[in-house]
């Protein structure tokens, strides 16, 4: 395990939590860096977070959402309940369900 920062706006700065690193995370992190300059999937604001949704019984393959800070904060609890991992634009895992 490694320690990654939790820095979604509204949380205490500097709070850290252990986050399990999964095989393939390096690919996910590289992909999340590509969101710079992209628009959010839910509004016209710039994307600040890449949300990776795992495959499940109704979604055969993992999915990715690009979200602005506002919609990430509003959706955080529901996304975590769905097993999503949230990465910021620098590739840091900022929140995960575990």
N, CA, C and O of each residue as an XYZ file, in Angstrom:
392
protein
N       0.834     -1.188      0.000
C       0.000      0.000      0.000
C       0.871      1.241      0.000
O       2.011      1.220      0.465
N       0.328      2.305     -0.519
C       1.024      3.577     -0.456
C       0.051      4.627      0.045
O      -1.164      4.435      0.014
N       0.594      5.720      0.499
C      -0.245      6.816      0.984
C      -0.453      7.805     -0.151
O       0.523      8.289     -0.724
N      -1.687      8.115     -0.487
C      -2.008      9.122     -1.481
C      -2.828     10.198     -0.798
O      -3.514      9.940      0.192
N      -2.752     11.389     -1.327
C      -3.457     12.502     -0.697
C      -4.929     12.509     -1.090
O      -5.303     12.060     -2.173
N      -5.735     13.017     -0.204
C      -7.150     13.261     -0.484
C      -7.303     14.764     -0.558
O      -7.137     15.451      0.449
N      -7.620     15.293     -1.740
C      -7.659     16.746     -1.838
C      -8.858     17.284     -2.599
O      -8.775     18.354     -3.203
N      -9.960     16.569     -2.580
C     -11.167     17.115     -3.177
C     -11.568     18.312     -2.333
O     -11.583     18.243     -1.104
N     -11.892     19.407     -3.002
C     -12.238     20.621     -2.268
C     -13.311     20.331     -1.232
O     -14.267     19.601     -1.495
N     -13.143     20.902     -0.075
C     -14.098     20.683      1.000
C     -13.578     19.687      2.025
O     -14.160     19.550      3.102
N     -12.485     18.984      1.707
C     -11.892     18.092      2.694
C     -10.742     18.829      3.348
O     -10.290     19.860      2.849
N     -10.273     18.303      4.457
C      -9.159     18.929      5.148
C      -7.883     18.786      4.334
O      -7.556     17.678      3.907
N      -7.151     19.877      4.106
C      -5.905     19.779      3.356
C      -4.890     18.931      4.104
O      -4.795     18.988      5.330
N      -4.149     18.161      3.365
C      -3.107     17.363      3.978
C      -3.581     16.047      4.557
O      -2.766     15.291      5.086
N      -4.870     15.743      4.479
C      -5.378     14.485      4.999
C      -4.925     13.378      4.057
O      -5.074     13.496      2.840
N      -4.380     12.318      4.605
C      -3.965     11.193      3.777
C      -4.651      9.931      4.252
O      -5.055      9.819      5.409
N      -4.774      8.998      3.353
C      -5.370      7.716      3.682
C      -4.675      6.652      2.859
O      -4.259      6.927      1.733
N      -4.534      5.434      3.392
C      -3.912      4.374      2.608
C      -4.814      3.996      1.439
O      -6.025      3.842      1.600
N      -4.221      3.851      0.279
C      -4.950      3.491     -0.925
C      -4.228      2.328     -1.569
O      -3.027      2.409     -1.825
N      -4.944      1.242     -1.835
C      -4.333      0.080     -2.463
C      -4.063      0.383     -3.932
O      -4.947      0.856     -4.646
N      -2.853      0.113     -4.378
C      -2.495      0.310     -5.773
C      -2.801     -0.980     -6.519
O      -2.386     -2.063     -6.105
N      -3.520     -0.856     -7.608
C      -3.935     -2.013     -8.391
C      -3.081     -2.135     -9.647
O      -2.564     -1.131    -10.139
N      -2.922     -3.361    -10.180
C      -2.215     -3.506    -11.455
C      -2.904     -2.658    -12.520
O      -4.133     -2.633    -12.599
N      -2.128     -1.977    -13.323
C      -2.684     -1.140    -14.377
C      -2.919      0.295    -13.951
O      -3.313      1.118    -14.777
N      -2.686      0.623    -12.674
C      -2.901      1.994    -12.213
C      -2.049      2.997    -12.976
O      -2.467      4.136    -13.183
N      -0.844      2.579    -13.401
C       0.009      3.504    -14.134
C      -0.638      3.918    -15.453
O      -0.466      5.055    -15.893
N      -1.374      3.020    -16.082
C      -2.084      3.342    -17.316
C      -3.218      4.318    -17.018
O      -3.435      5.273    -17.764
N      -3.934      4.076    -15.934
C      -5.044      4.939    -15.548
C      -4.548      6.343    -15.236
O      -5.161      7.325    -15.655
N      -3.446      6.445    -14.506
C      -2.900      7.745    -14.146
C      -2.474      8.504    -15.390
O      -2.732      9.702    -15.498
N      -1.821      7.825    -16.335
C      -1.409      8.486    -17.573
C      -2.633      8.997    -18.329
O      -2.604     10.095    -18.884
N      -3.698      8.214    -18.352
C      -4.920      8.627    -19.041
C      -5.552      9.821    -18.346
O      -6.091     10.703    -19.015
N      -5.501      9.871    -17.019
C      -6.135     10.976    -16.304
C      -5.423     12.292    -16.575
O      -6.048     13.351    -16.523
N      -4.129     12.247    -16.864
C      -3.394     13.471    -17.169
C      -3.839     14.073    -18.489
O      -3.647     15.265    -18.727
N      -4.434     13.255    -19.347
C      -4.878     13.737    -20.649
C      -6.118     14.618    -20.557
O      -6.524     15.201    -21.562
N      -6.728     14.732    -19.383
C      -7.948     15.526    -19.264
C      -7.693     17.025    -19.249
O      -8.637     17.810    -19.340
N      -6.442     17.432    -19.138
C      -6.135     18.862    -19.142
C      -6.605     19.465    -20.467
O      -6.233     18.992    -21.541
N      -7.409     20.494    -20.379
C      -7.940     21.156    -21.563
C      -9.256     20.561    -22.050
O      -9.858     21.090    -22.984
N      -9.713     19.476    -21.438
C     -10.978     18.845    -21.833
C     -12.133     19.485    -21.069
O     -11.942     20.062    -19.999
N     -13.300     19.376    -21.618
C     -14.522     19.833    -20.947
C     -15.113     18.690    -20.140
O     -14.945     17.517    -20.471
N     -15.794     19.052    -19.096
C     -16.497     18.091    -18.259
C     -17.599     17.397    -19.062
O     -18.149     17.981    -19.996
N     -17.918     16.163    -18.704
C     -18.982     15.430    -19.391
C     -20.376     15.942    -19.032
O     -21.327     15.710    -19.779
N     -20.510     16.633    -17.902
C     -21.848     17.021    -17.445
C     -22.149     18.511    -17.572
O     -23.294     18.923    -17.385
N     -21.144     19.324    -17.885
C     -21.362     20.756    -18.044
C     -20.237     21.334    -18.892
O     -19.370     20.594    -19.358
N     -20.241     22.621    -19.094
C     -19.231     23.234    -19.958
C     -17.957     23.647    -19.221
O     -17.054     24.228    -19.823
N     -17.881     23.354    -17.934
C     -16.694     23.708    -17.157
C     -15.517     22.802    -17.528
O     -15.718     21.683    -18.000
N     -14.301     23.281    -17.317
C     -13.134     22.434    -17.584
C     -13.135     21.213    -16.662
O     -13.502     21.309    -15.491
N     -12.727     20.080    -17.196
C     -12.631     18.861    -16.388
C     -11.470     18.996    -15.411
O     -10.367     19.383    -15.797
N     -11.719     18.679    -14.161
C     -10.679     18.712    -13.140
C     -10.417     17.332    -12.567
O      -9.377     17.103    -11.949
N     -11.354     16.407    -12.766
C     -11.235     15.058    -12.209
C     -11.623     14.020    -13.247
O     -12.529     14.225    -14.054
N     -10.916     12.904    -13.205
C     -11.243     11.746    -14.020
C     -11.793     10.687    -13.069
O     -11.125     10.296    -12.112
N     -13.010     10.229    -13.336
C     -13.664      9.242    -12.476
C     -13.718      7.926    -13.235
O     -14.272      7.855    -14.332
N     -13.138      6.885    -12.644
C     -13.120      5.575    -13.278
C     -14.120      4.668    -12.588
O     -13.997      4.361    -11.402
N     -15.116      4.245    -13.357
C     -16.177      3.383    -12.846
C     -15.856      1.934    -13.199
O     -15.526      1.644    -14.349
N     -15.945      1.020    -12.239
C     -15.642     -0.377    -12.533
C     -16.773     -1.040    -13.324
O     -17.915     -0.579    -13.310
N     -16.432     -2.121    -14.007
C     -17.460     -2.923    -14.671
C     -18.349     -3.537    -13.594
O     -17.896     -3.817    -12.484
N     -19.609     -3.742    -13.934
C     -20.531     -4.400    -12.998
C     -21.568     -5.170    -13.804
O     -21.409     -5.341    -15.013
N     -22.610     -5.629    -13.161
C     -23.602     -6.454    -13.845
C     -24.347     -5.694    -14.946
O     -24.811     -6.311    -15.905
N     -24.470     -4.386    -14.830
C     -25.176     -3.619    -15.859
C     -24.227     -2.876    -16.809
O     -24.664     -2.326    -17.819
N     -22.935     -2.862    -16.483
C     -21.937     -2.198    -17.323
C     -20.804     -3.199    -17.548
O     -20.026     -3.488    -16.638
N     -20.724     -3.717    -18.760
C     -19.797     -4.798    -19.068
C     -18.329     -4.381    -18.960
O     -17.485     -5.204    -18.605
N     -18.015     -3.135    -19.256
C     -16.639     -2.646    -19.254
C     -16.513     -1.447    -18.318
O     -17.495     -0.744    -18.076
N     -15.311     -1.210    -17.790
C     -15.110     -0.012    -16.973
C     -15.405      1.243    -17.793
O     -15.270      1.240    -19.017
N     -15.804      2.302    -17.115
C     -16.105      3.559    -17.791
C     -15.351      4.703    -17.160
O     -14.855      4.589    -16.040
N     -15.264      5.808    -17.877
C     -14.590      6.995    -17.364
C     -15.487      8.211    -17.552
O     -16.102      8.382    -18.604
N     -15.559      9.045    -16.536
C     -16.262     10.323    -16.591
C     -15.254     11.431    -16.331
O     -14.368     11.283    -15.490
N     -15.384     12.517    -17.035
C     -14.594     13.711    -16.759
C     -15.521     14.700    -16.080
O     -16.548     15.082    -16.642
N     -15.162     15.119    -14.869
C     -16.045     15.992    -14.097
C     -15.330     17.251    -13.636
O     -14.123     17.249    -13.395
N     -16.092     18.317    -13.519
C     -15.594     19.556    -12.923
C     -15.569     19.378    -11.399
O     -16.102     18.399    -10.877
N     -14.964     20.303    -10.709
C     -14.885     20.223     -9.250
C     -16.250     20.241     -8.586
O     -16.488     19.499     -7.632
N     -17.152     21.085     -9.084
C     -18.492     21.207     -8.507
C     -19.251     19.878     -8.589
O     -19.788     19.407     -7.586
N     -19.293     19.283     -9.763
C     -20.037     18.036     -9.920
C     -19.335     16.856     -9.243
O     -19.994     15.893     -8.850
N     -18.018     16.919     -9.103
C     -17.306     15.874     -8.350
C     -17.715     15.927     -6.884
O     -18.000     14.897     -6.273
N     -17.742     17.132     -6.325
C     -18.148     17.272     -4.913
C     -19.582     16.810     -4.705
O     -19.875     16.123     -3.726
N     -20.482     17.179     -5.617
C     -21.890     16.795     -5.484
C     -22.094     15.287     -5.614
O     -22.971     14.720     -4.961
N     -21.293     14.640     -6.449
C     -21.499     13.224     -6.778
C     -20.580     12.279     -6.021
O     -20.698     11.063     -6.170
N     -19.685     12.797     -5.226
C     -18.635     11.989     -4.598
C     -19.173     10.766     -3.866
O     -18.688      9.658     -4.096
N     -20.144     10.931     -3.005
C     -20.656      9.801     -2.217
C     -21.269      8.728     -3.107
O     -21.032      7.539     -2.896
N     -22.050      9.135     -4.094
C     -22.677      8.171     -5.006
C     -21.619      7.459     -5.852
O     -21.721      6.256     -6.096
N     -20.607      8.200     -6.299
C     -19.544      7.588     -7.097
C     -18.770      6.562     -6.286
O     -18.474      5.473     -6.779
N     -18.442      6.900     -5.051
C     -17.725      5.956     -4.193
C     -18.572      4.731     -3.886
O     -18.048      3.619     -3.820
N     -19.884      4.920     -3.697
C     -20.783      3.789     -3.462
C     -20.826      2.858     -4.672
O     -21.058      1.657     -4.531
N     -20.600      3.420     -5.860
C     -20.581      2.620     -7.093
C     -19.209      1.996     -7.341
O     -19.016      1.298     -8.336
N     -18.258      2.241     -6.445
C     -16.934      1.651     -6.579
C     -15.974      2.444     -7.444
O     -14.962      1.904     -7.889
N     -16.265      3.716     -7.692
C     -15.435      4.543     -8.575
C     -14.157      5.000     -7.874
O     -14.115      5.137     -6.651
N     -13.129      5.229     -8.667
C     -11.885      5.843     -8.205
C     -11.820      7.229     -8.847
O     -12.117      7.382    -10.032
N     -11.432      8.237     -8.065
C     -11.404      9.618     -8.547
C      -9.959     10.112     -8.569
O      -9.263     10.080     -7.555
N      -9.521     10.570     -9.747
C      -8.166     11.076     -9.944
C      -8.223     12.555    -10.290
O      -9.129     12.988    -11.002
N      -7.265     13.338     -9.793
C      -7.211     14.744    -10.191
C      -6.412     14.888    -11.477
O      -5.913     13.895    -12.006
N      -6.283     16.097    -11.982
C      -5.643     16.321    -13.271
C      -4.148     16.025    -13.267
O      -3.548     15.896    -14.333
N      -3.537     15.916    -12.095
C      -2.126     15.556    -12.043
C      -1.925     14.063    -11.884
O      -0.792     13.590    -11.794
N      -3.030     13.310    -11.849
C      -2.924     11.867    -11.760
C      -2.986     11.287    -10.360
O      -2.882     10.073    -10.185
N      -3.156     12.146     -9.359
C      -3.252     11.667     -7.978
C      -4.604     11.008     -7.755
O      -5.644     11.538     -8.144
N      -4.567      9.845     -7.123
C      -5.814      9.202     -6.692
C      -6.282      9.980     -5.471
O      -5.637      9.943     -4.423
N      -7.397     10.680     -5.602
C      -7.862     11.535     -4.510
C      -8.969     10.893     -3.694
O      -9.252     11.337     -2.582
N      -9.591      9.869     -4.221
C     -10.648      9.202     -3.481
C     -10.934      7.861     -4.118
O     -10.966      7.738     -5.343
N     -11.143      6.853     -3.284
C     -11.506      5.525     -3.780
C     -12.399      4.859     -2.746
O     -12.421      5.272     -1.587
N     -13.141      3.825     -3.157
C     -14.106      3.219     -2.242
C     -13.493      2.460     -1.089
O     -14.180      2.208     -0.099
N     -12.229      2.084     -1.174
C     -11.636      1.292     -0.079
C     -10.998      2.120      0.986
O     -10.467      1.578      1.955
